[in-house]
């Protein structure tokens, strides 16, 4: 049994991306860009069905 590779593999240039889309699958803590935990007074980001757009300025 062998692996079959798609004949046409689409290329993607991540250097042209301006944001990412993230979705939380479980409750989580929040951290800033240097890895320091953000104090949300005991609350966590809830699991949700929506998506967040994140760029260098933070979630929007």
HTML snippet that shows the backbone in 3Dmol.js (N, CA, C, O; Angstrom):
<script src="https://3Dmol.org/build/3Dmol-min.js"></script>
<div id="view" style="width:600px;height:400px;position:relative"></div>
<script>
const pdb = `
ATOM      1  N   UNK A   1       0.857  -1.171   0.000  1.00  0.00           N
ATOM      2  CA  UNK A   1       0.000   0.000   0.000  1.00  0.00           C
ATOM      3  C   UNK A   1       0.901   1.230   0.000  1.00  0.00           C
ATOM      4  O   UNK A   1       1.793   1.338   0.841  1.00  0.00           O
ATOM      5  N   UNK A   2       0.685   2.139  -0.911  1.00  0.00           N
ATOM      6  CA  UNK A   2       1.496   3.339  -1.022  1.00  0.00           C
ATOM      7  C   UNK A   2       0.690   4.590  -0.746  1.00  0.00           C
ATOM      8  O   UNK A   2      -0.531   4.552  -0.598  1.00  0.00           O
ATOM      9  N   UNK A   3       1.395   5.682  -0.681  1.00  0.00           N
ATOM     10  CA  UNK A   3       0.770   6.982  -0.460  1.00  0.00           C
ATOM     11  C   UNK A   3       0.567   7.643  -1.804  1.00  0.00           C
ATOM     12  O   UNK A   3       1.491   7.685  -2.616  1.00  0.00           O
ATOM     13  N   UNK A   4      -0.623   8.159  -2.056  1.00  0.00           N
ATOM     14  CA  UNK A   4      -0.903   8.861  -3.301  1.00  0.00           C
ATOM     15  C   UNK A   4      -0.884  10.357  -3.031  1.00  0.00           C
ATOM     16  O   UNK A   4      -1.607  10.839  -2.160  1.00  0.00           O
ATOM     17  N   UNK A   5      -0.078  11.080  -3.754  1.00  0.00           N
ATOM     18  CA  UNK A   5       0.056  12.524  -3.590  1.00  0.00           C
ATOM     19  C   UNK A   5      -0.809  13.229  -4.632  1.00  0.00           C
ATOM     20  O   UNK A   5      -0.890  12.794  -5.781  1.00  0.00           O
ATOM     21  N   UNK A   6      -1.447  14.313  -4.225  1.00  0.00           N
ATOM     22  CA  UNK A   6      -2.238  15.100  -5.171  1.00  0.00           C
ATOM     23  C   UNK A   6      -1.336  15.582  -6.295  1.00  0.00           C
ATOM     24  O   UNK A   6      -0.201  15.991  -6.050  1.00  0.00           O
ATOM     25  N   UNK A   7      -1.826  15.536  -7.505  1.00  0.00           N
ATOM     26  CA  UNK A   7      -1.018  15.949  -8.649  1.00  0.00           C
ATOM     27  C   UNK A   7      -0.795  17.450  -8.678  1.00  0.00           C
ATOM     28  O   UNK A   7       0.257  17.918  -9.115  1.00  0.00           O
ATOM     29  N   UNK A   8      -1.777  18.204  -8.217  1.00  0.00           N
ATOM     30  CA  UNK A   8      -1.650  19.658  -8.225  1.00  0.00           C
ATOM     31  C   UNK A   8      -1.718  20.159  -6.786  1.00  0.00           C
ATOM     32  O   UNK A   8      -2.802  20.288  -6.217  1.00  0.00           O
ATOM     33  N   UNK A   9      -0.570  20.438  -6.208  1.00  0.00           N
ATOM     34  CA  UNK A   9      -0.522  20.922  -4.835  1.00  0.00           C
ATOM     35  C   UNK A   9      -0.515  22.451  -4.880  1.00  0.00           C
ATOM     36  O   UNK A   9       0.410  23.052  -5.425  1.00  0.00           O
ATOM     37  N   UNK A  10      -1.548  23.081  -4.306  1.00  0.00           N
ATOM     38  CA  UNK A  10      -1.599  24.547  -4.338  1.00  0.00           C
ATOM     39  C   UNK A  10      -0.489  25.152  -3.481  1.00  0.00           C
ATOM     40  O   UNK A  10      -0.177  24.633  -2.409  1.00  0.00           O
ATOM     41  N   UNK A  11       0.099  26.234  -3.947  1.00  0.00           N
ATOM     42  CA  UNK A  11       1.121  26.917  -3.160  1.00  0.00           C
ATOM     43  C   UNK A  11       0.465  28.027  -2.353  1.00  0.00           C
ATOM     44  O   UNK A  11      -0.553  28.592  -2.754  1.00  0.00           O
ATOM     45  N   UNK A  12       1.060  28.323  -1.224  1.00  0.00           N
ATOM     46  CA  UNK A  12       0.514  29.348  -0.334  1.00  0.00           C
ATOM     47  C   UNK A  12       1.677  30.185   0.173  1.00  0.00           C
ATOM     48  O   UNK A  12       2.652  29.634   0.683  1.00  0.00           O
ATOM     49  N   UNK A  13       1.596  31.476   0.046  1.00  0.00           N
ATOM     50  CA  UNK A  13       2.663  32.370   0.470  1.00  0.00           C
ATOM     51  C   UNK A  13       2.261  33.051   1.774  1.00  0.00           C
ATOM     52  O   UNK A  13       1.517  34.031   1.764  1.00  0.00           O
ATOM     53  N   UNK A  14       2.750  32.533   2.886  1.00  0.00           N
ATOM     54  CA  UNK A  14       2.383  33.063   4.194  1.00  0.00           C
ATOM     55  C   UNK A  14       2.901  34.477   4.416  1.00  0.00           C
ATOM     56  O   UNK A  14       2.373  35.193   5.266  1.00  0.00           O
ATOM     57  N   UNK A  15       3.917  34.895   3.676  1.00  0.00           N
ATOM     58  CA  UNK A  15       4.423  36.258   3.810  1.00  0.00           C
ATOM     59  C   UNK A  15       3.383  37.295   3.394  1.00  0.00           C
ATOM     60  O   UNK A  15       3.473  38.456   3.795  1.00  0.00           O
ATOM     61  N   UNK A  16       2.397  36.890   2.594  1.00  0.00           N
ATOM     62  CA  UNK A  16       1.368  37.814   2.131  1.00  0.00           C
ATOM     63  C   UNK A  16       0.157  37.861   3.068  1.00  0.00           C
ATOM     64  O   UNK A  16      -0.761  38.652   2.851  1.00  0.00           O
ATOM     65  N   UNK A  17       0.151  37.033   4.092  1.00  0.00           N
ATOM     66  CA  UNK A  17      -0.965  36.993   5.034  1.00  0.00           C
ATOM     67  C   UNK A  17      -0.878  38.183   5.981  1.00  0.00           C
ATOM     68  O   UNK A  17       0.215  38.598   6.365  1.00  0.00           O
ATOM     69  N   UNK A  18      -2.013  38.724   6.349  1.00  0.00           N
ATOM     70  CA  UNK A  18      -2.060  39.860   7.257  1.00  0.00           C
ATOM     71  C   UNK A  18      -2.717  39.496   8.587  1.00  0.00           C
ATOM     72  O   UNK A  18      -2.657  40.273   9.540  1.00  0.00           O
ATOM     73  N   UNK A  19      -3.342  38.326   8.659  1.00  0.00           N
ATOM     74  CA  UNK A  19      -4.002  37.899   9.885  1.00  0.00           C
ATOM     75  C   UNK A  19      -4.202  36.390   9.850  1.00  0.00           C
ATOM     76  O   UNK A  19      -4.049  35.752   8.808  1.00  0.00           O
ATOM     77  N   UNK A  20      -4.545  35.835  11.003  1.00  0.00           N
ATOM     78  CA  UNK A  20      -4.891  34.426  11.135  1.00  0.00           C
ATOM     79  C   UNK A  20      -6.289  34.333  11.735  1.00  0.00           C
ATOM     80  O   UNK A  20      -6.753  35.261  12.397  1.00  0.00           O
ATOM     81  N   UNK A  21      -6.945  33.220  11.501  1.00  0.00           N
ATOM     82  CA  UNK A  21      -8.245  32.949  12.096  1.00  0.00           C
ATOM     83  C   UNK A  21      -8.036  31.850  13.135  1.00  0.00           C
ATOM     84  O   UNK A  21      -7.474  30.798  12.830  1.00  0.00           O
ATOM     85  N   UNK A  22      -8.492  32.100  14.369  1.00  0.00           N
ATOM     86  CA  UNK A  22      -8.369  31.089  15.412  1.00  0.00           C
ATOM     87  C   UNK A  22      -9.743  30.774  15.984  1.00  0.00           C
ATOM     88  O   UNK A  22     -10.663  31.589  15.916  1.00  0.00           O
ATOM     89  N   UNK A  23      -9.866  29.581  16.548  1.00  0.00           N
ATOM     90  CA  UNK A  23     -11.098  29.158  17.184  1.00  0.00           C
ATOM     91  C   UNK A  23     -10.709  28.371  18.426  1.00  0.00           C
ATOM     92  O   UNK A  23      -9.853  27.489  18.359  1.00  0.00           O
ATOM     93  N   UNK A  24     -11.328  28.681  19.559  1.00  0.00           N
ATOM     94  CA  UNK A  24     -11.023  27.995  20.802  1.00  0.00           C
ATOM     95  C   UNK A  24     -11.882  26.746  20.931  1.00  0.00           C
ATOM     96  O   UNK A  24     -13.102  26.808  20.776  1.00  0.00           O
ATOM     97  N   UNK A  25     -11.239  25.596  21.217  1.00  0.00           N
ATOM     98  CA  UNK A  25     -11.976  24.346  21.367  1.00  0.00           C
ATOM     99  C   UNK A  25     -12.211  24.001  22.833  1.00  0.00           C
ATOM    100  O   UNK A  25     -12.946  23.061  23.134  1.00  0.00           O
ATOM    101  N   UNK A  26     -11.599  24.746  23.744  1.00  0.00           N
ATOM    102  CA  UNK A  26     -11.856  24.591  25.175  1.00  0.00           C
ATOM    103  C   UNK A  26     -11.526  25.910  25.857  1.00  0.00           C
ATOM    104  O   UNK A  26     -10.886  26.778  25.263  1.00  0.00           O
ATOM    105  N   UNK A  27     -11.964  26.062  27.114  1.00  0.00           N
ATOM    106  CA  UNK A  27     -11.657  27.282  27.845  1.00  0.00           C
ATOM    107  C   UNK A  27     -10.145  27.435  27.965  1.00  0.00           C
ATOM    108  O   UNK A  27      -9.423  26.447  28.102  1.00  0.00           O
ATOM    109  N   UNK A  28      -9.677  28.662  27.915  1.00  0.00           N
ATOM    110  CA  UNK A  28      -8.233  28.880  27.938  1.00  0.00           C
ATOM    111  C   UNK A  28      -7.895  30.197  28.616  1.00  0.00           C
ATOM    112  O   UNK A  28      -8.729  31.096  28.716  1.00  0.00           O
ATOM    113  N   UNK A  29      -6.659  30.293  29.077  1.00  0.00           N
ATOM    114  CA  UNK A  29      -6.147  31.556  29.606  1.00  0.00           C
ATOM    115  C   UNK A  29      -5.682  32.414  28.435  1.00  0.00           C
ATOM    116  O   UNK A  29      -5.471  31.912  27.331  1.00  0.00           O
ATOM    117  N   UNK A  30      -5.527  33.697  28.681  1.00  0.00           N
ATOM    118  CA  UNK A  30      -5.054  34.619  27.648  1.00  0.00           C
ATOM    119  C   UNK A  30      -3.651  35.097  28.003  1.00  0.00           C
ATOM    120  O   UNK A  30      -3.345  35.327  29.173  1.00  0.00           O
ATOM    121  N   UNK A  31      -2.803  35.244  26.992  1.00  0.00           N
ATOM    122  CA  UNK A  31      -1.428  35.690  27.168  1.00  0.00           C
ATOM    123  C   UNK A  31      -1.139  36.817  26.185  1.00  0.00           C
ATOM    124  O   UNK A  31      -1.716  36.858  25.099  1.00  0.00           O
ATOM    125  N   UNK A  32      -0.256  37.724  26.559  1.00  0.00           N
ATOM    126  CA  UNK A  32       0.116  38.785  25.633  1.00  0.00           C
ATOM    127  C   UNK A  32       1.276  38.321  24.751  1.00  0.00           C
ATOM    128  O   UNK A  32       1.703  37.170  24.836  1.00  0.00           O
ATOM    129  N   UNK A  33       1.782  39.217  23.905  1.00  0.00           N
ATOM    130  CA  UNK A  33       2.778  38.834  22.904  1.00  0.00           C
ATOM    131  C   UNK A  33       4.103  38.381  23.493  1.00  0.00           C
ATOM    132  O   UNK A  33       4.857  37.684  22.814  1.00  0.00           O
ATOM    133  N   UNK A  34       4.420  38.749  24.737  1.00  0.00           N
ATOM    134  CA  UNK A  34       5.685  38.282  25.321  1.00  0.00           C
ATOM    135  C   UNK A  34       5.485  37.073  26.225  1.00  0.00           C
ATOM    136  O   UNK A  34       6.414  36.670  26.925  1.00  0.00           O
ATOM    137  N   UNK A  35       4.282  36.483  26.224  1.00  0.00           N
ATOM    138  CA  UNK A  35       4.021  35.255  26.954  1.00  0.00           C
ATOM    139  C   UNK A  35       3.559  35.442  28.381  1.00  0.00           C
ATOM    140  O   UNK A  35       3.417  34.467  29.119  1.00  0.00           O
ATOM    141  N   UNK A  36       3.319  36.687  28.786  1.00  0.00           N
ATOM    142  CA  UNK A  36       2.828  36.958  30.126  1.00  0.00           C
ATOM    143  C   UNK A  36       1.314  36.733  30.176  1.00  0.00           C
ATOM    144  O   UNK A  36       0.571  37.219  29.324  1.00  0.00           O
ATOM    145  N   UNK A  37       0.879  35.989  31.190  1.00  0.00           N
ATOM    146  CA  UNK A  37      -0.555  35.711  31.329  1.00  0.00           C
ATOM    147  C   UNK A  37      -1.298  37.002  31.642  1.00  0.00           C
ATOM    148  O   UNK A  37      -0.876  37.775  32.503  1.00  0.00           O
ATOM    149  N   UNK A  38      -2.405  37.235  30.942  1.00  0.00           N
ATOM    150  CA  UNK A  38      -3.233  38.424  31.149  1.00  0.00           C
ATOM    151  C   UNK A  38      -4.211  38.128  32.290  1.00  0.00           C
ATOM    152  O   UNK A  38      -4.890  37.101  32.284  1.00  0.00           O
ATOM    153  N   UNK A  39      -4.275  39.027  33.258  1.00  0.00           N
ATOM    154  CA  UNK A  39      -5.163  38.849  34.405  1.00  0.00           C
ATOM    155  C   UNK A  39      -6.597  39.181  34.001  1.00  0.00           C
ATOM    156  O   UNK A  39      -6.940  40.345  33.796  1.00  0.00           O
ATOM    157  N   UNK A  40      -7.417  38.164  33.892  1.00  0.00           N
ATOM    158  CA  UNK A  40      -8.827  38.344  33.556  1.00  0.00           C
ATOM    159  C   UNK A  40      -9.710  38.147  34.785  1.00  0.00           C
ATOM    160  O   UNK A  40     -10.894  37.833  34.668  1.00  0.00           O
ATOM    161  N   UNK A  41      -9.115  38.336  35.971  1.00  0.00           N
ATOM    162  CA  UNK A  41      -9.831  38.243  37.253  1.00  0.00           C
ATOM    163  C   UNK A  41     -10.544  36.907  37.407  1.00  0.00           C
ATOM    164  O   UNK A  41     -11.715  36.851  37.781  1.00  0.00           O
ATOM    165  N   UNK A  42      -9.809  35.821  37.108  1.00  0.00           N
ATOM    166  CA  UNK A  42     -10.341  34.474  37.288  1.00  0.00           C
ATOM    167  C   UNK A  42     -11.137  33.935  36.125  1.00  0.00           C
ATOM    168  O   UNK A  42     -11.453  32.746  36.103  1.00  0.00           O
ATOM    169  N   UNK A  43     -11.470  34.762  35.164  1.00  0.00           N
ATOM    170  CA  UNK A  43     -12.230  34.288  34.010  1.00  0.00           C
ATOM    171  C   UNK A  43     -11.280  33.747  32.953  1.00  0.00           C
ATOM    172  O   UNK A  43     -10.095  34.082  32.936  1.00  0.00           O
ATOM    173  N   UNK A  44     -11.807  32.911  32.079  1.00  0.00           N
ATOM    174  CA  UNK A  44     -11.042  32.378  30.956  1.00  0.00           C
ATOM    175  C   UNK A  44     -11.802  32.664  29.670  1.00  0.00           C
ATOM    176  O   UNK A  44     -13.000  32.944  29.696  1.00  0.00           O
ATOM    177  N   UNK A  45     -11.113  32.594  28.570  1.00  0.00           N
ATOM    178  CA  UNK A  45     -11.786  32.704  27.278  1.00  0.00           C
ATOM    179  C   UNK A  45     -12.602  31.431  27.098  1.00  0.00           C
ATOM    180  O   UNK A  45     -12.067  30.328  27.205  1.00  0.00           O
ATOM    181  N   UNK A  46     -13.893  31.579  26.826  1.00  0.00           N
ATOM    182  CA  UNK A  46     -14.778  30.426  26.719  1.00  0.00           C
ATOM    183  C   UNK A  46     -14.671  29.748  25.373  1.00  0.00           C
ATOM    184  O   UNK A  46     -14.376  30.371  24.353  1.00  0.00           O
ATOM    185  N   UNK A  47     -14.921  28.445  25.405  1.00  0.00           N
ATOM    186  CA  UNK A  47     -15.074  27.705  24.151  1.00  0.00           C
ATOM    187  C   UNK A  47     -16.258  28.316  23.423  1.00  0.00           C
ATOM    188  O   UNK A  47     -17.294  28.589  24.030  1.00  0.00           O
ATOM    189  N   UNK A  48     -16.105  28.529  22.128  1.00  0.00           N
ATOM    190  CA  UNK A  48     -17.182  29.136  21.366  1.00  0.00           C
ATOM    191  C   UNK A  48     -17.174  28.617  19.945  1.00  0.00           C
ATOM    192  O   UNK A  48     -16.168  28.081  19.480  1.00  0.00           O
ATOM    193  N   UNK A  49     -18.270  28.771  19.265  1.00  0.00           N
ATOM    194  CA  UNK A  49     -18.354  28.249  17.907  1.00  0.00           C
ATOM    195  C   UNK A  49     -17.877  29.267  16.879  1.00  0.00           C
ATOM    196  O   UNK A  49     -17.686  28.930  15.710  1.00  0.00           O
ATOM    197  N   UNK A  50     -17.686  30.510  17.312  1.00  0.00           N
ATOM    198  CA  UNK A  50     -17.229  31.531  16.376  1.00  0.00           C
ATOM    199  C   UNK A  50     -15.724  31.511  16.195  1.00  0.00           C
ATOM    200  O   UNK A  50     -15.032  30.671  16.769  1.00  0.00           O
ATOM    201  N   UNK A  51     -15.235  32.414  15.416  1.00  0.00           N
ATOM    202  CA  UNK A  51     -13.815  32.510  15.134  1.00  0.00           C
ATOM    203  C   UNK A  51     -13.338  33.923  15.424  1.00  0.00           C
ATOM    204  O   UNK A  51     -14.106  34.881  15.336  1.00  0.00           O
ATOM    205  N   UNK A  52     -12.063  34.042  15.772  1.00  0.00           N
ATOM    206  CA  UNK A  52     -11.450  35.337  15.996  1.00  0.00           C
ATOM    207  C   UNK A  52     -10.424  35.615  14.907  1.00  0.00           C
ATOM    208  O   UNK A  52      -9.667  34.727  14.516  1.00  0.00           O
ATOM    209  N   UNK A  53     -10.402  36.826  14.430  1.00  0.00           N
ATOM    210  CA  UNK A  53      -9.369  37.255  13.489  1.00  0.00           C
ATOM    211  C   UNK A  53      -8.266  37.897  14.316  1.00  0.00           C
ATOM    212  O   UNK A  53      -8.526  38.831  15.073  1.00  0.00           O
ATOM    213  N   UNK A  54      -7.040  37.409  14.182  1.00  0.00           N
ATOM    214  CA  UNK A  54      -5.921  37.890  14.973  1.00  0.00           C
ATOM    215  C   UNK A  54      -4.831  38.402  14.039  1.00  0.00           C
ATOM    216  O   UNK A  54      -4.471  37.747  13.060  1.00  0.00           O
ATOM    217  N   UNK A  55      -4.314  39.587  14.361  1.00  0.00           N
ATOM    218  CA  UNK A  55      -3.176  40.110  13.616  1.00  0.00           C
ATOM    219  C   UNK A  55      -2.152  40.623  14.619  1.00  0.00           C
ATOM    220  O   UNK A  55      -2.230  40.282  15.800  1.00  0.00           O
ATOM    221  N   UNK A  56      -1.224  41.409  14.191  1.00  0.00           N
ATOM    222  CA  UNK A  56      -0.173  41.896  15.085  1.00  0.00           C
ATOM    223  C   UNK A  56      -0.701  42.852  16.141  1.00  0.00           C
ATOM    224  O   UNK A  56      -0.003  43.135  17.115  1.00  0.00           O
ATOM    225  N   UNK A  57      -1.916  43.355  15.971  1.00  0.00           N
ATOM    226  CA  UNK A  57      -2.517  44.267  16.941  1.00  0.00           C
ATOM    227  C   UNK A  57      -3.386  43.538  17.949  1.00  0.00           C
ATOM    228  O   UNK A  57      -3.831  44.159  18.914  1.00  0.00           O
ATOM    229  N   UNK A  58      -3.651  42.248  17.772  1.00  0.00           N
ATOM    230  CA  UNK A  58      -4.487  41.488  18.691  1.00  0.00           C
ATOM    231  C   UNK A  58      -5.780  41.039  18.040  1.00  0.00           C
ATOM    232  O   UNK A  58      -5.989  41.248  16.845  1.00  0.00           O
ATOM    233  N   UNK A  59      -6.634  40.431  18.818  1.00  0.00           N
ATOM    234  CA  UNK A  59      -7.902  39.889  18.289  1.00  0.00           C
ATOM    235  C   UNK A  59      -8.825  41.018  17.883  1.00  0.00           C
ATOM    236  O   UNK A  59      -8.838  42.088  18.491  1.00  0.00           O
ATOM    237  N   UNK A  60      -9.603  40.754  16.833  1.00  0.00           N
ATOM    238  CA  UNK A  60     -10.594  41.742  16.396  1.00  0.00           C
ATOM    239  C   UNK A  60     -11.914  41.053  16.107  1.00  0.00           C
ATOM    240  O   UNK A  60     -12.882  41.711  15.725  1.00  0.00           O
TER     241      UNK A  60
END
`;
const viewer = $3Dmol.createViewer("view");
viewer.addModel(pdb, "pdb");
viewer.setStyle({}, {cartoon: {color: "spectrum"}});
viewer.zoomTo();
viewer.render();
</script>
